[in-house]
Amino acid sequence: MDFAEEFAAFLSASEIPCTIEGLLFSFPERGVAIRLVPLEGFIRPQREKGVIYLYEDRWRTGGDCLKDRLLAHLGIYRKIFARKCEIRRIDAPAAAAFLDLHHSYGSAKAKYKYGMFLADELVAVSLFSSPRTIPRDIDGRQVPLRSYEWVRYASLSGSRISGGMSRMLAHFVADTAPDEVMTYADLEWSEGDVYARLGFRQAGLREAVTFWVDPDSFARKRTPDGGGIRIRNFGSLKYLKQYKEA
């Protein structure tokens, strides 16, 4: 069974109706589509708004967590209310274990690590960087801002946390009083509309990245050492939210 057949079987088992045009699976009731991106003869498709791009290596290595994440986009998820949760600092091993399961790019190094807990269950994790001083033009003046990066946010696969991102951000802002928070939206999954709703503005593009995929393990590498299938992602949109006035 090839990639497209496997994915169609997954949708059928989950009883999710869709229309199929080649490698494009559309879900009109959800206002979203998923385009499969096979490894063999890799060709990166043109980006279209409202389309999730599922690279074959992600499908092969993502396991149940990836499938749960896809189902959440298609309306099958556990709903959690952030107002019923508690946010507190967590250590690096706890953050890494959660993100390696529930974030597309796994964990990352960061100074600030927060967990959102529903009772004793860890249901979301956010990472924020140390500050950097960056000059910004505000009302025609160059103002040095303490800028932090929102490095990671992930919720439990198969869940949607109502108000989760806004509460995580508010908690971090209360903790550190930043002048600015910067983050990126992965264009394989979205164009960052959620950040716009949180008051961020689009501020540029991080260029696409080339990877080499091991054809046996499907692991992505940043260098061609040992060969592999050369692929290229879509890059990311940069978003900024400023808290300091001129």
C-alpha positions in Angstrom: 0.0 0.0 0.0 1.5 3.4 -1.0 1.4 6.6 0.9 -1.9 7.9 -0.6 -3.6 4.5 -0.1 -2.5 4.4 3.5 -3.7 7.9 4.2 -7.1 7.2 2.5 -7.4 4.0 4.6 -6.7 6.0 7.8 -9.5 8.5 6.9 -11.9 5.7 6.0 -11.2 3.9 9.3 -11.9 7.2 11.1 -15.1 7.6 9.1 -14.1 11.1 7.8 -15.7 12.0 4.5 -13.6 13.8 1.9 -13.1 14.5 -1.7 -9.9 13.3 -3.4 -8.2 14.8 -6.4 -4.9 13.0 -6.9 -2.8 13.8 -3.7 -5.2 16.5 -2.5 -7.8 15.4 0.2 -10.4 18.1 0.8 -12.7 18.4 3.8 -15.3 21.1 2.8 -17.1 20.8 6.2 -13.9 21.8 8.0 -12.7 24.4 5.5 -9.4 22.6 5.2 -7.5 20.4 2.8 -4.5 18.1 3.2 -2.0 17.6 0.3 0.3 14.7 0.5 3.9 15.2 -0.4 5.6 11.9 -1.4 9.3 11.4 -1.1 9.8 9.5 -4.4 10.5 11.9 -7.1 10.1 14.8 -4.6 8.4 17.9 -6.0 7.4 20.6 -3.6 4.0 21.8 -4.5 2.9 25.4 -4.7 1.5 26.7 -1.4 -2.2 27.2 -1.2 -4.1 28.9 1.6 -6.0 26.6 3.9 -3.9 23.5 2.9 -1.9 21.3 5.3 1.1 19.8 3.6 1.8 16.3 4.9 5.3 15.1 3.9 5.7 11.4 3.7 8.5 11.3 6.2 6.3 12.9 8.8 3.6 10.3 8.1 6.1 7.4 8.4 7.7 8.7 11.7 4.8 10.6 13.4 2.9 7.6 14.7 -0.3 7.9 16.6 0.5 11.5 17.8 0.7 12.7 14.2 -2.6 11.0 13.4 -4.3 12.5 16.5 -3.0 15.9 15.4 -4.5 15.5 11.9 -7.8 14.3 13.4 -7.9 17.4 15.6 -7.7 19.5 12.4 -10.6 17.5 11.0 -12.8 18.0 14.0 -12.1 14.9 16.1 -10.5 15.9 19.3 -10.8 16.2 23.1 -11.8 19.7 24.1 -10.0 21.2 27.2 -10.7 24.6 28.7 -7.6 26.6 29.6 -9.5 28.3 32.4 -9.7 25.0 34.2 -6.0 24.5 34.0 -3.0 25.7 36.0 0.3 26.9 34.4 3.6 26.4 36.2 7.3 26.1 35.4 8.5 22.7 34.4 12.1 21.3 34.0 13.9 20.6 30.8 13.4 16.8 30.8 9.6 17.1 31.2 9.4 19.7 28.5 11.5 17.7 26.1 9.6 14.4 26.7 6.3 16.2 25.9 7.5 18.1 22.9 9.3 15.2 21.3 5.9 13.4 21.3 3.6 16.3 20.4 5.5 18.9 18.4 6.5 18.5 14.7 10.0 19.6 15.4 10.4 18.1 18.9 12.0 19.9 21.7 14.4 22.9 21.7 16.7 24.8 24.1 15.0 27.6 25.9 15.3 29.5 29.2 11.6 29.6 30.1 9.6 26.3 30.2 6.0 26.3 31.1 3.5 23.4 31.5 -0.3 23.7 31.5 -1.9 21.1 33.8 -5.4 19.8 34.0 -5.3 18.5 37.5 -2.1 16.4 37.4 -2.2 15.9 33.6 0.3 17.8 31.5 -1.7 19.0 28.5 0.4 21.7 26.9 4.0 23.1 26.9 5.4 26.4 25.9 9.1 27.4 25.6 10.4 31.0 25.5 14.0 32.1 24.9 16.3 34.4 26.8 15.9 38.1 25.8 17.9 39.8 23.1 18.1 43.6 22.7 16.9 44.5 19.2 16.4 48.1 17.9 12.9 48.6 16.4 11.4 51.6 14.6 8.4 52.8 16.7 6.7 56.0 15.6 9.8 57.0 13.7 12.2 56.4 16.6 14.7 53.7 17.0 13.8 52.0 20.3 15.9 49.2 21.9 13.5 46.4 22.8 14.0 43.3 25.0 12.8 40.7 22.5 11.9 37.1 23.4 11.2 34.3 21.1 8.2 32.0 21.7 10.1 28.9 20.6 7.5 26.2 21.0 3.9 25.6 21.8 2.2 22.2 21.7 -0.9 20.8 23.2 -1.6 17.1 23.8 -2.1 15.4 20.5 -5.7 14.8 19.8 -6.8 17.7 21.9 -7.8 21.4 21.5 -7.3 23.7 24.4 -9.7 26.6 24.3 -7.8 29.7 25.3 -4.5 27.7 25.8 -2.2 29.8 23.7 -3.5 33.1 25.0 -3.2 32.0 28.6 0.3 30.7 28.1 1.4 34.0 26.5 -0.3 36.0 29.2 1.4 34.0 31.9 4.8 34.5 30.3 4.2 38.3 29.9 3.2 38.5 33.6 6.4 36.7 34.5 8.9 38.7 32.4 7.3 41.9 31.2 8.8 41.7 27.7 9.0 44.6 25.3 8.4 42.2 22.4 7.6 38.6 21.7 8.5 37.0 18.3 7.5 33.6 17.0 7.2 31.6 13.7 4.3 29.8 12.0 5.3 26.6 10.2 3.9 26.9 6.7 3.5 23.1 6.4 0.7 23.4 8.9 -0.8 26.9 8.8 -0.2 30.6 8.0 -0.3 31.6 11.6 -3.9 32.9 11.8 -3.9 32.0 15.5 -1.0 34.5 16.1 -2.9 37.2 14.4 -5.9 36.6 16.7 -3.5 36.9 19.7 -2.5 40.4 18.5 0.7 39.5 16.6 1.5 41.1 13.3 3.3 39.4 10.4 6.9 40.6 10.1 8.7 38.6 7.5 9.5 35.2 6.2 12.0 32.6 7.4 13.4 31.0 4.3 12.6 27.4 3.3 15.0 24.7 4.6 16.5 21.8 2.7 16.6 18.4 4.4 17.9 15.0 3.4 15.6 12.1 4.4 17.1 8.6 5.1 15.0 6.3 2.9 15.1 3.5 5.5 14.5 5.3 8.8 12.7 8.4 7.3 14.8 10.6 9.6 15.4 14.2 8.4 19.0 15.5 8.4 20.3 19.0 7.7 23.3 17.8 5.8 23.7 15.3 2.9 26.3 13.2 4.8 25.5 9.6 4.0 23.1 10.6 1.2 19.3 10.5 1.3 16.3 12.0 -0.5 16.6 15.7 -0.8 13.5 17.6 0.2 12.6 21.2 0.9 10.0 22.6 3.3 8.0 25.9 3.0 9.8 28.0 5.6 7.9 29.9 8.3 6.1 33.2 8.7 7.6 35.5 11.3 5.2 37.2 13.8 5.8 40.0 16.3 3.8 41.4 19.2 5.2 44.5 20.9 4.3 45.6 24.4 6.4 48.7 24.7 5.2 52.1 23.5 7.5 54.8 22.1 
